[in-house]
Amino acid sequence: MRDFLKSTRFKVLLGFLAFLVGIMIYAVTKGGYSVSGASFIHSLTKPFRTASNGISMRVELALDKLTNANDYYKENQELKAQIGELNKQLADYDSMKTELQELRKFVVIKEQHEDFILSQPCGVIGYVTNDPFKSFLIDKGEDDGITPNCPVVTPEGLVGITVNVSANVSTVRTLLSPDLSIAAVCSASPADTGIIEGDILSSEDGNTRLIHVSTENKLRVGDLMVTGGTSGLFPKDYPIGTVKSIGLDTSGLSVAADIKPCVDVTRLTSVIVITDFTGKKEDGADEN
């Protein structure tokens, strides 16, 4: 040991430690502050105290969670209940907003046809299974003033007619069906008339057919066909659809045309029923 204390290695180590202490004292006193033993120790132990404080805070947080777990759980449940109530209010608001938008949309019909008596907007419940002509159910019926043979429309055009009506539900037959015949007139050339009557091939593309048109017609692709209103089942001049193509029918004695309905009856969410209008026939039957 004595040899080590007298050795060059020990002297170098001692000198190095003295150098480090000198550097630390210089760093502390550089700003004009004096160095005391307490401040020196404070500087040396600062990293340890910082780590200790961090550990202490984490321990306190863990103990707080354990001690107040019931209170936190109760508060969490209350917050969940508040969020649930807010979500319900938001859903109610969205529902009211949608209903108001529907009402505004259908107000246009009344503005353009003052003689129409309209039902409340009807939601589409669903389509009739395995019906290629897209018959569907609506959530209004006799209790809402709806009877069989009432026209069903949207602001864009004719959709069909009610056929089976219960207290709160009605079935709507669409203009794609061959079981519904509608007298139609070309708005561009009123002398050109015919019968709107669906068939299975046209319905596959969401279209219907115009038949019994004179060979001397002036129809053009894009012309709008509207209701003729001759038998009192449908109001006059309500939009039906536009002409897609024109040609002779299978007999070759008259002209037929493919008609694209103004309303895509395969994508409906709401409609309205015309329960009465000027010229309505009370015991109306399909127009022929």
Backbone hydrogen bonds in HBPLUS format (Angstrom, degrees):
<---DONOR---> <-ACCEPTOR-->    atom                        ^
c    i                          cat <-CA-CA->   ^        H-A-AA   ^      H-
h    n   atom  resd res      DA  || num        DHA   H-A  angle D-A-AA Bond
n    s   type  num  typ     dist DA aas  dist angle  dist       angle   num
A0004-PHE N   A0001-MET O   3.02 MM   3  5.00 114.6  2.47  91.8 107.9     1
A0005-LEU N   A0001-MET O   2.88 MM   4  6.26 153.5  1.95 152.1 159.3     2
A0006-LYS N   A0002-ARG O   3.03 MM   4  6.26 138.0  2.21 142.1 153.3     3
A0007-SER N   A0003-ASP O   2.95 MM   4  5.96 110.4  2.44 132.4 149.7     4
A0007-SER N   A0004-PHE O   3.05 MM   3  4.88 146.0  2.17  93.7 104.3     5
A0011-LYS N   A0007-SER O   3.28 MM   4  6.60 159.6  2.33 143.9 149.5     6
A0012-VAL N   A0008-THR O   2.89 MM   4  6.18 152.5  1.96 152.1 159.7     7
A0013-LEU N   A0009-ARG O   2.94 MM   4  6.21 159.3  1.98 148.6 154.3     8
A0014-LEU N   A0010-PHE O   2.80 MM   4  6.02 161.6  1.84 153.0 158.2     9
A0015-GLY N   A0011-LYS O   2.90 MM   4  6.03 152.9  1.98 140.7 148.6    10
A0016-PHE N   A0012-VAL O   2.89 MM   4  6.14 149.3  1.99 144.9 153.4    11
A0017-LEU N   A0013-LEU O   2.99 MM   4  6.28 157.4  2.04 150.6 155.9    12
A0018-ALA N   A0014-LEU O   2.95 MM   4  6.16 156.4  2.01 145.5 152.4    13
A0019-PHE N   A0015-GLY O   2.89 MM   4  6.11 146.6  2.00 139.8 149.4    14
A0020-LEU N   A0016-PHE O   2.97 MM   4  6.31 153.7  2.04 147.3 153.5    15
A0021-VAL N   A0017-LEU O   2.96 MM   4  6.22 163.3  1.99 152.6 156.7    16
A0022-GLY N   A0018-ALA O   2.91 MM   4  6.08 153.4  1.98 143.6 151.4    17
A0023-ILE N   A0019-PHE O   2.91 MM   4  6.22 153.6  1.98 147.4 154.6    18
A0024-MET N   A0020-LEU O   2.98 MM   4  6.28 159.7  2.02 151.1 155.9    19
A0025-ILE N   A0021-VAL O   2.91 MM   4  6.14 161.0  1.95 151.2 156.4    20
A0026-TYR N   A0022-GLY O   2.88 MM   4  6.03 159.4  1.92 149.2 155.2    21
A0027-ALA N   A0023-ILE O   2.91 MM   4  6.12 156.6  1.96 148.5 154.9    22
A0028-VAL N   A0024-MET O   3.04 MM   4  6.26 152.8  2.12 146.2 152.9    23
A0029-THR N   A0025-ILE O   2.97 MM   4  6.10 155.2  2.03 148.3 155.2    24
A0030-LYS N   A0026-TYR O   2.90 MM   4  5.67 114.0  2.35 142.7 155.3    25
A0032-GLY N   A0029-THR O   3.06 MM   3  5.38 159.8  2.10 116.3 118.8    26
A0040-PHE N   A0036-SER O   2.96 MM   4  6.07 155.5  2.02 147.2 154.4    27
A0041-ILE N   A0037-GLY O   2.94 MM   4  6.14 161.6  1.97 147.2 151.9    28
A0042-HIS N   A0038-ALA O   2.80 MM   4  5.98 150.4  1.89 142.0 151.7    29
A0043-SER N   A0039-SER O   2.89 MM   4  6.12 152.8  1.97 145.6 151.4    30
A0044-LEU N   A0040-PHE O   3.00 MM   4  6.32 157.7  2.05 146.7 152.9    31
A0045-THR N   A0041-ILE O   2.87 MM   4  6.04 154.9  1.93 152.1 158.5    32
A0046-LYS N   A0042-HIS O   3.06 MM   4  5.92 115.1  2.50 138.9 151.5    33
A0049-ARG N   A0045-THR O   2.96 MM   4  6.26 158.0  2.01 158.4 165.4    34
A0050-THR N   A0046-LYS O   2.93 MM   4  6.17 156.1  1.99 157.0 163.4    35
A0051-ALA N   A0047-PRO O   3.10 MM   4  6.32 163.3  2.12 147.5 151.2    36
A0052-SER N   A0048-PHE O   2.91 MM   4  6.10 155.4  1.97 144.7 152.4    37
A0053-ASN N   A0049-ARG O   2.85 MM   4  6.07 155.3  1.91 147.7 153.7    38
A0054-GLY N   A0050-THR O   3.05 MM   4  6.33 155.8  2.11 146.8 153.2    39
A0055-ILE N   A0051-ALA O   3.02 MM   4  6.31 161.1  2.06 151.6 156.1    40
A0056-SER N   A0052-SER O   2.90 MM   4  6.12 156.5  1.96 147.7 154.8    41
A0057-MET N   A0053-ASN O   2.91 MM   4  6.17 156.5  1.97 149.5 154.9    42
A0058-ARG N   A0054-GLY O   3.07 MM   4  6.35 158.8  2.11 148.5 154.0    43
A0059-VAL N   A0055-ILE O   2.97 MM   4  6.20 155.9  2.02 149.0 155.8    44
A0060-GLU N   A0056-SER O   2.91 MM   4  6.16 160.0  1.95 149.8 155.3    45
A0061-LEU N   A0057-MET O   2.92 MM   4  6.15 154.2  1.99 146.9 153.8    46
A0062-ALA N   A0058-ARG O   2.98 MM   4  6.20 158.6  2.03 147.0 152.4    47
A0063-LEU N   A0059-VAL O   2.89 MM   4  6.15 161.5  1.92 151.9 157.2    48
A0064-ASP N   A0060-GLU O   2.83 MM   4  6.00 149.7  1.92 143.0 152.0    49
A0065-LYS N   A0061-LEU O   2.99 MM   4  6.26 153.7  2.06 146.3 152.5    50
A0066-LEU N   A0062-ALA O   3.05 MM   4  6.37 157.4  2.11 147.4 153.4    51
A0067-THR N   A0063-LEU O   2.82 MM   4  5.97 163.1  1.85 151.6 156.8    52
A0068-ASN N   A0064-ASP O   2.87 MM   4  5.85 162.5  1.90 149.0 153.7    53
A0072-TYR N   A0068-ASN O   2.96 MM   4  6.24 161.5  1.99 159.1 164.6    54
A0073-TYR N   A0069-ALA O   2.87 MM   4  6.09 156.4  1.93 150.8 157.7    55
A0074-LYS N   A0070-ASN O   2.94 MM   4  6.14 162.0  1.98 148.2 152.8    56
A0075-GLU N   A0071-ASP O   2.94 MM   4  6.16 160.3  1.98 147.2 152.9    57
A0076-ASN N   A0072-TYR O   2.84 MM   4  6.02 153.1  1.91 146.0 153.7    58
A0077-GLN N   A0073-TYR O   2.93 MM   4  6.22 155.5  1.99 150.1 155.9    59
A0078-GLU N   A0074-LYS O   2.99 MM   4  6.26 156.4  2.05 148.3 154.8    60
A0079-LEU N   A0075-GLU O   2.96 MM   4  6.21 154.4  2.02 146.5 153.4    61
A0080-LYS N   A0076-ASN O   2.95 MM   4  6.21 153.1  2.02 145.3 152.9    62
A0081-ALA N   A0077-GLN O   2.93 MM   4  6.21 154.5  2.00 147.2 153.9    63
A0082-GLN N   A0078-GLU O   2.95 MM   4  6.23 154.2  2.02 145.5 152.7    64
A0083-ILE N   A0079-LEU O   2.89 MM   4  6.15 156.6  1.94 149.0 155.3    65
A0084-GLY N   A0080-LYS O   2.87 MM   4  6.11 156.7  1.93 148.0 154.5    66
A0085-GLU N   A0081-ALA O   2.97 MM   4  6.24 155.4  2.03 147.8 153.7    67
A0086-LEU N   A0082-GLN O   2.94 MM   4  6.18 156.6  1.99 147.3 154.0    68
A0087-ASN N   A0083-ILE O   2.86 MM   4  6.10 154.7  1.92 149.9 156.9    69
A0088-LYS N   A0084-GLY O   2.97 MM   4  6.21 149.5  2.07 142.7 151.0    70
A0089-GLN N   A0085-GLU O   2.93 MM   4  6.21 157.9  1.98 148.2 154.0    71
A0090-LEU N   A0086-LEU O   2.90 MM   4  6.13 150.7  1.99 143.7 152.2    72
A0091-ALA N   A0087-ASN O   2.90 MM   4  6.14 152.7  1.97 144.1 151.3    73
A0092-ASP N   A0088-LYS O   2.88 MM   4  6.17 158.4  1.93 150.4 156.3    74
A0093-TYR N   A0089-GLN O   2.89 MM   4  6.10 152.2  1.96 142.7 150.8    75
A0094-ASP N   A0090-LEU O   2.89 MM   4  6.17 159.4  1.93 149.6 154.7    76
A0095-SER N   A0091-ALA O   2.89 MM   4  6.13 154.4  1.96 146.9 154.2    77
A0096-MET N   A0092-ASP O   2.91 MM   4  6.16 161.4  1.94 150.0 154.5    78
A0097-LYS N   A0093-TYR O   2.84 MM   4  6.03 154.1  1.90 149.0 157.0    79
A0098-THR N   A0094-ASP O   2.90 MM   4  6.10 158.4  1.94 147.3 152.6    80
A0099-GLU N   A0095-SER O   2.93 MM   4  6.16 160.4  1.97 148.9 154.6    81
A0100-LEU N   A0096-MET O   2.90 MM   4  6.08 156.4  1.96 145.8 152.2    82
A0101-GLN N   A0097-LYS O   2.97 MM   4  6.22 153.9  2.04 146.3 153.4    83
A0102-GLU N   A0098-THR O   2.94 MM   4  6.23 151.9  2.02 147.5 155.2    84
A0103-LEU N   A0099-GLU O   2.93 MM   4  6.23 159.8  1.97 150.2 155.4    85
A0104-ARG N   A0100-LEU O   2.95 MM   4  6.17 161.1  1.98 149.9 154.8    86
A0105-LYS N   A0101-GLN O   2.99 MM   4  6.16 151.3  2.08 141.6 149.5    87
A0106-PHE N   A0102-GLU O   3.02 MM   4  6.31 155.2  2.09 152.1 157.8    88
A0107-VAL N   A0103-LEU O   2.95 MM   4  6.09 130.1  2.20 143.7 157.0    89
A0109-ILE N   A0106-PHE O   3.07 MM   3  5.45 131.7  2.31 104.7 115.7    90
A0111-GLU N   A0107-VAL O   2.96 MM   4  6.27 154.9  2.03 152.8 160.6    91
A0112-GLN N   A0108-VAL O   3.04 MM   4  6.24 149.4  2.13 147.7 154.8    92
A0113-HIS N   A0109-ILE O   2.87 MM   4  5.96 134.2  2.08 144.1 157.5    93
A0116-PHE N   A0113-HIS O   3.11 MM   3  5.70 164.2  2.14 118.3 123.2    94
A0117-ILE N   A0276-ASP O   2.82 MM 159  4.95 156.5  1.88 148.6 145.7    95
A0275-THR N   A0117-ILE O   2.78 MM 158  5.54 135.3  1.98 153.7 165.9    96
A0119-SER N   A0273-VAL O   2.90 MM 154  5.31 150.2  1.99 154.0 162.2    97
A0122-CYS N   A0271-VAL O   2.75 MM 149  5.27 174.6  1.76 163.6 163.7    98
A0271-VAL N   A0122-CYS O   2.92 MM 149  5.27 152.1  2.00 144.9 153.9    99
A0139-ASP N   A0123-GLY O   3.06 MM  16  5.58 143.6  2.20 148.9 159.7   100
A0124-VAL N   A0269-THR O   2.98 MM 145  5.14 166.1  2.00 129.3 128.1   101
A0125-ILE N   A0137-LEU O   2.82 MM  12  5.39 148.2  1.92 136.0 145.1   102
A0137-LEU N   A0126-GLY O   2.82 MM  11  5.58 162.3  1.85 166.8 172.3   103
A0128-VAL N   A0135-SER O   2.79 MM   7  5.49 172.4  1.79 141.8 143.3   104
A0134-LYS N   A0131-ASP O   3.23 MM   3  5.62 161.1  2.27 118.6 118.0   105
A0136-PHE N   A0172-VAL O   3.15 MM  36  5.38 150.3  2.24 139.9 148.2   106
A0172-VAL N   A0136-PHE O   2.78 MM  36  5.38 164.6  1.80 164.5 169.7   107
A0138-ILE N   A0170-SER O   2.90 MM  32  5.41 155.3  1.96 153.2 160.8   108
A0170-SER N   A0138-ILE O   3.23 MM  32  5.41 155.9  2.30 136.2 141.9   109
A0144-ASP N   A0141-GLY O   2.87 MM   3  5.39 153.5  1.94 114.9 123.8   110
A0146-ILE N   A0141-GLY O   3.18 MM   5  5.16 159.6  2.23 134.1 129.5   111
A0142-GLU N   A0166-SER O   2.81 MM  24  5.92 163.4  1.83 143.6 148.2   112
A0145-GLY N   A0142-GLU O   2.96 MM   3  5.10 162.8  1.99 116.2 115.9   113
A0143-ASP N   A0167-ALA O   3.00 MM  24  5.29 166.5  2.02 134.9 139.3   114
A0149-ASN N   A0162-THR O   2.79 MM  13  5.11 161.1  1.83 139.1 138.1   115
A0162-THR N   A0150-CYS O   2.97 MM  12  5.33 154.4  2.04 141.2 148.8   116
A0274-ILE N   A0151-PRO O   2.92 MM 123  5.44 164.8  1.94 155.8 160.9   117
A0152-VAL N   A0160-GLY O   2.93 MM   8  5.15 162.8  1.96 131.5 129.0   118
A0159-VAL N   A0152-VAL O   2.85 MM   7  5.46 157.5  1.90 155.5 152.3   119
A0160-GLY N   A0152-VAL O   3.18 MM   8  5.15 157.0  2.24 137.4 138.6   120
A0153-VAL N   A0272-ILE O   2.91 MM 119  5.54 170.6  1.92 167.2 168.7   121
A0272-ILE N   A0153-VAL O   2.96 MM 119  5.54 154.8  2.03 158.4 163.9   122
A0154-THR N   A0157-GLY O   3.01 MM   3  5.46 153.8  2.08 152.2 160.6   123
A0157-GLY N   A0154-THR O   3.22 MM   3  5.46 129.1  2.50 103.0 114.9   124
A0158-LEU N   A0239-PRO O   2.84 MM  81  6.10 158.0  1.89 160.6 164.6   125
A0175-LEU N   A0159-VAL O   3.08 MM  16  6.20 142.0  2.24 152.8 147.1   126
A0161-ILE N   A0173-ARG O   2.89 MM  12  5.39 150.7  1.98 147.0 156.3   127
A0173-ARG N   A0161-ILE O   2.82 MM  12  5.39 161.8  1.85 167.3 161.8   128
A0163-VAL N   A0171-THR O   2.89 MM   8  5.74 160.5  1.93 158.0 161.0   129
A0171-THR N   A0164-ASN O   2.74 MM   7  5.08 155.0  1.80 150.9 158.8   130
A0166-SER N   A0169-VAL O   2.80 MM   3  5.30 172.3  1.80 174.1 175.6   131
A0177-SER N   A0174-THR O   3.11 MM   3  5.84 169.6  2.12 120.4 123.7   132
A0180-LEU N   A0177-SER O   3.32 MM   3  5.67 162.8  2.35 110.4 112.2   133
A0198-GLY N   A0177-SER O   3.38 MM  21  4.72 147.3  2.49 114.4 105.8   134
A0182-ILE N   A0196-ILE O   3.03 MM  14  4.97 152.9  2.10 136.2 144.3   135
A0196-ILE N   A0182-ILE O   2.77 MM  14  4.97 173.5  1.77 151.6 151.0   136
A0228-GLY N   A0183-ALA O   2.78 MM  45  5.13 158.6  1.82 133.7 130.1   137
A0184-ALA N   A0194-GLY O   2.93 MM  10  5.40 171.1  1.94 151.6 150.1   138
A0194-GLY N   A0184-ALA O   3.09 MM  10  5.40 148.1  2.19 146.0 146.9   139
A0185-VAL N   A0226-VAL O   2.80 MM  41  5.36 157.4  1.85 153.9 161.3   140
A0226-VAL N   A0185-VAL O   2.82 MM  41  5.36 166.8  1.84 158.2 160.6   141
A0186-CYS N   A0192-ASP O   3.04 MM   6  5.70 155.4  2.10 168.9 173.6   142
A0187-SER N   A0224-LEU O   2.92 MM  37  5.74 173.9  1.92 171.8 173.9   143
A0192-ASP N   A0189-SER O   2.83 MM   3  5.79 169.9  1.84 138.2 141.4   144
A0195-ILE N   A0211-ILE O   2.94 MM  16  5.27 160.5  1.98 143.0 149.1   145
A0211-ILE N   A0195-ILE O   2.88 MM  16  5.27 165.4  1.90 144.5 147.3   146
A0197-GLU N   A0209-ARG O   2.87 MM  12  5.40 157.1  1.92 147.8 155.5   147
A0203-SER N   A0199-ASP O   3.01 MM   4  6.13 159.3  2.05 154.9 161.4   148
A0204-GLU N   A0201-LEU O   3.33 MM   3  5.54 139.7  2.50  99.3 109.4   149
A0205-ASP N   A0202-SER O   3.04 MM   3  5.66 147.5  2.15 115.2 123.3   150
A0207-ASN N   A0202-SER O   3.00 MM   5  4.99 159.1  2.04 139.7 133.8   151
A0206-GLY N   A0203-SER O   2.97 MM   3  4.69 160.2  2.01 100.4 106.1   152
A0208-THR N   A0259-ILE O   2.98 MM  51  5.21 166.6  2.00 151.8 155.9   153
A0259-ILE N   A0208-THR O   2.90 MM  51  5.21 173.1  1.90 145.7 143.8   154
A0210-LEU N   A0257-ALA O   2.81 MM  47  5.01 158.0  1.85 152.7 157.3   155
A0257-ALA N   A0210-LEU O   2.85 MM  47  5.01 149.6  1.94 141.0 149.6   156
A0213-VAL N   A0255-VAL O   3.16 MM  42  4.85 155.9  2.22 151.6 149.4   157
A0255-VAL N   A0213-VAL O   2.79 MM  42  4.85 175.6  1.80 150.6 149.7   158
A0217-ASN N   A0214-SER O   3.22 MM   3  5.44 138.3  2.41 117.5 115.5   159
A0223-ASP N   A0220-ARG O   3.02 MM   3  5.65 161.8  2.06 140.5 141.0   160
A0222-GLY N   A0243-VAL O   2.80 MM  21  4.97 153.0  1.87 130.5 139.7   161
A0243-VAL N   A0223-ASP O   2.91 MM  20  5.40 150.2  2.00 147.4 157.0   162
A0225-MET N   A0241-GLY O   2.75 MM  16  5.47 176.2  1.75 177.4 178.4   163
A0240-ILE N   A0225-MET O   2.85 MM  15  5.60 151.6  1.94 162.0 155.7   164
A0241-GLY N   A0225-MET O   3.38 MM  16  5.47 156.0  2.44 135.4 141.7   165
A0227-THR N   A0238-TYR O   2.91 MM  11  5.22 150.8  1.99 134.0 142.4   166
A0237-ASP N   A0227-THR O   2.85 MM  10  4.85 156.4  1.90 142.0 136.6   167
A0281-LYS N   A0232-GLY O   2.93 MM  49  4.50 165.5  1.95 120.0 118.9   168
A0262-CYS N   A0240-ILE O   2.89 MM  22  5.85 160.9  1.93 133.5 132.9   169
A0242-THR N   A0260-LYS O   2.91 MM  18  5.30 150.1  2.00 145.1 143.7   170
A0260-LYS N   A0242-THR O   2.86 MM  18  5.30 162.5  1.89 160.6 159.7   171
A0244-LYS N   A0258-ASP O   2.75 MM  14  5.30 175.1  1.75 157.8 156.1   172
A0258-ASP N   A0245-SER O   3.01 MM  13  5.30 144.6  2.14 134.3 145.4   173
A0247-GLY N   A0256-ALA O   2.91 MM   9  5.55 157.1  1.97 170.5 175.0   174
A0256-ALA N   A0247-GLY O   2.67 MM   9  5.55 174.6  1.67 172.0 172.8   175
A0249-ASP N   A0254-SER O   2.91 MM   5  5.93 164.5  1.93 154.0 152.8   176
A0252-GLY N   A0249-ASP O   3.02 MM   3  5.32 138.2  2.20 106.6 118.5   177
A0267-ARG N   A0264-ASP O   3.18 MM   3  5.87 172.1  2.19 122.0 124.0   178
A0280-LYS N   A0277-PHE O   3.12 MM   3  5.61 148.7  2.22 141.7 137.2   179
A0284-GLY N   A0281-LYS O   3.06 MM   3  4.99 135.3  2.27 123.5 117.1   180
